[in-house]
Amino acid sequence: MEPPETSSIFRVLVRWFPDFLIRGSKRARAQLRILALSVIVGVVAGLGAIVFYIATRGVEYYALESVVGYSPSPRPAGEPENPKFEKSTTSLRPWLLLIVPTLGGLACGFLVYTFAPEAEGHGTDAVISAYHSLEGRIRKRVPIIKTVASALTIGMGGSGGREGPIAQIGAGFGVALAEFMNLRSVDRRILMAAGMGAGIAAIFRAPLAGALFAAEVLYRSPEFEPEVILPAAIASVVSFCTFGLYAGWSPLFHVPELAFHNPLQLAPYLFLVVFMILLAAAYTNSFYGFVGLFKKVPIKPHFRPALGAFLTGLLGLGLYYFFGQRSLAVLGFGYSALQSALTDPSQMTIWLLLAIAVGKILTTGLTIGSGGSGGVFGPSMVIGGCGGAALGLFLHRIWPGLVPQSEVPAYALVGMAGFFAAAAKTPFSTLIIVSEMTGGYHMLLPALWVCALAYIFSDKTSIYSSQVETRSRSPVHQGQFVREILAEVHVRRLIKPASNVPLLRPGDSLEKAMEAFDDSLYPVLPVVAEADRLLGLVDLEELHLASQSAHATQLILVADMMLTDIHPLHPDDTLDRALELFVDNDLQALPIVETIDNQQRYLGMVRRYEIASQYLQRIHPLSRLKRR
């Protein structure tokens, strides 16, 4: 015989476990379809990342390396090696930097503005815009055009990153899959965001960051889209594994052993916060300054990317004659300079690092701001990393005790995170993505310190112009927030004295009904019997139609015009329910009744605009608090 305690525990478990399984299965069934589709999105995003990586690397090899003679070195340690793309033996011919990028811009402009004008610029912003304003719709041709145009733009020397195009590839397939399955708009948006996160996870080897980025990048405030996180997590894991089978499992960049072991080290990081905020402000403002400037150039949009690419090549050529071949990192991806800054920045001078950081700001604005195709995250990593390394070298010179030589690479790593947190208003996903890209998890504490402060003290401008401030400002959530506020108020609050509304009887004549409406501010009047029992309603529009027949005026009674197929309000109804009934009844006013012995006793009338008035009264104090 079991002891009483054991027997009691066993009985509790026997009762609890089936309930647990039932509850769990219901929750799983509710999300199973979206999660299953997220797996498919993840596979396609991973395959898309492989195709896009090979395409950009191939164009880069045959255009920049074989023709121009420029081979970026060192390459990121985690990039896969392809035997087809062996190091070129072509000598550098700098003058071709004016021609090859221009041809890439010309090809990009033709493709984009001929077939999919919405594929211009950086693709992540287009996905954010589609999420908030287009019910998650992206034309099927956009990811294809974006892939080819971006590979030509970046591979031939334009400044851009991979995340924008791959985000649009994943998001575009998510939308196509949702439309094929005839899913609701909310599910289409979720799969679109999951595809965006999956693309980021694959191309940067950052599955956790991909899930968080998809949910965070939609807003400028530190808010997340909760319904996106789990599908994006599943899609990101699958896409990371798919891409990893081709590219391997190492982080994209190699960094030396770094560690945070002294709280006093946080003090010099305050200088990094200020510097990253200034660089981010220069990046976002110059980027959209270039966007506005190129729109004013009096040439067809098809040729603007070529003009931007020519100026990009011209700037790169100028830096080459001042600083040497390493400064050409302002072209293309620029990851060679970033890998150097992370590994051994002492091999580069402060002025060279600053030239690459500032030059990358300008070349990215010229390339993508002119309508070229590419991402803005990759250049941001180069700007933040090189800028951070330059500041680290400077602080080492004036403060070697607190910033030793071995800690300078930490400023490059933390600068990557702090810069994008200020520029894109995504402090948490940026913190994770930089850690996963570099494997620098030991620097999480100073990176969190810098990201939080950089976000808080940066201006409101974001590199993603389609972000909205908060979830309540997003068009896809405005109705939800209205309902939440209205759900706090009950209809009984709107009951007024019955004398405010004239009451009609079934036997009243048309003339008497018209007089009642003349004395009333209500477009609908109730028809009642004895003891105020509600029989129906008379609408002013119906009354007006009846009065058009002059010969029948004396014959028409209220009973002839009365609407009986209505759904009245009850005192315990909330105002969000009342709003639904106004839509169902298609009337501007509805009666309030209480049910006694299966009879509906009339209590009062509510006009539709009074619901809106209650909503405004509820949010008015909140509005004043926000203004303060």
Phi, psi and omega in degrees: 000135181286150173299153183302322184294316181296318180297320180294316180296320180298317180296320179298316180295320180298323180283324187282323189297315177299321177297320179299315180295321181295312180297316180296320181292324178296317179295319180294318180298323182295330183251357189300317183297312181296319180293321177295317178293330178296326176298316180296316178300319180297318179298312182294320178297320178295317177295321177297322178296321178296312181299316183292321179298313180297321181296312181294319180294322180294315179296319179300318182294313185280338181263298185284314186281312184282327183265306183281327183090015179259115178246107180302130181209138002279150176280158175307136187297334184266002179286137180291145177266132178246120183300339179289338183249065177287159183299129183286148178260006181291134177288149181295127175240088190303325184299336178289348176294345176274342187256309186298310177300325180295319177296322176297318178294324179295315178296319179297313181299319179297312182296310187293306187280350174271319189248329184203081182303334180288354179274001179290163175071206183264129192293330182300320180296324178294323178293318179299316179298317179296324180296314186277323193243343186244019181056031178073033181255131174225132179296143186297332182282341187300310180301323181292312179298320181297319180298309183293314182296320181290320178299320178290318182296305186284318182297335181260014170114352176292153182269120179187177182237170183275341192291325181298307178298316183290329175297321180286331176295308180297316181294319181297320178291322177302318178294315181299320180294318179296320179290323177297324181273001181056046180277164177292163181298325180295321178291325178296319178296319181297313180294327177296312179295322177298320177295322177298312179297322180295322177296316177298316182301320184287307190290336180249010180053046187222077185294318179295316179296324178300317180294316181289321181298317181299327182271336186264326188291348182288343186228150176281331178278162180286064178243155177239152173270099190298326184289348182270332194300309184294311176300321179293326178296314179298313181297322182292318178299314182293317181293322177299315179294321179297313180291326181296330178297335178265315191261351183093182189242005180283153173301156184297319181244147175264137175230150176290172178295116179238149180207148175257121185221008182214116180302335178295341179294341179292335182298306179295340176293342175296325176294324177295322178302310182298316182295318179293324177297317180294316178296319180295319178297319178296321181295306184292317182290320179291324180300308182284341170294317176295321178303311180294323181293315182292331177293339179271349180293125187281058174226164179298144179305332181301333186259353181295317177301327178293320178296315178297321180291323177298314179294326176298311178298322179296317178295317178299320179296319178297316179295327179299318182286340177271316191242353179095185189294331182297333181288348178290000173296349175289348177261159177062218181283323180079013185289341179297317178293323180293319178297321177295319180295328181278331185270305182207080182294345180294343177286350181242149179276161177300318183292324177294315179299318178293322179296320178292318181297309181290320179297324178293326175300315184288315182292327177293318177297320180292317184289305186273326179295336178278355181112001175294167187248129179170175181262166180248353181286314180304308175302326179298321178297321179293316181297310181294320181293312180291320177296318178295319179295321178299316178294321178300317178296320179295314180294328177297323180292321184263347186215056188295337180290323182266335178237080179291165182303322183291344182265355182299319177302334178296327179290329175292314182295310181292328177296323176304313183290313183296322181296311183287331175298322179283324185280325186249355179060041178231070188295322188279313179294327177296317178304316182287319185293322178293320179296319180286326179294328187250344187072014183271057184290339181289347180259019181299320185295306177296329178294319177296318178302311182289317181298314181298313182290321179296321178293314185297318188262359176283164179284179185279351182288134179239149176293340175259096187291341183274355175299147172252163188294307182218172179298327181291340179269350181284133178303331182283349182242354185299317178298324180296319181288327175299314180297320180297321179288316181292334181292348181271353184242139180256156184297329183303337180293340184260004180288127179245166177304138184301335182294344180288341184237121176298140179256136178256154176246154183302328183271001180295145180282168178298320180297319180292323177296322179294321177296323179296319179291327178298327182269005187235153175262005184262137178279353180222136179236146181278150174248122185235160175249202180298151180058032177056034177283124184286129177254328182173196182225154171241125180266141182300325180295319177296320178298318180297318179296319180294326183287350181288338179267095186297323184288340183257003184302319183286343185264338186279131176247167179301323180301332181285335183256356190289135174268122183250340182271071182234160176244101184284170177268157175238153184303329182274355177294142173275163186290336175291325174292322178299320179297321176298318182291327176297319179293316180298318183277341181055048178230158180269352177209148181224150179277153172254131183227159167238143184265121178229120181053046179062016176246140181264110181267127183290133179243331183169181180237150176231131176268154185298321183293340179292333175295314178297323179298318178296322179297315181295323178295325181288321184272349183300313177299324179294322180295319179294323179295320180295321181293326178291000000 
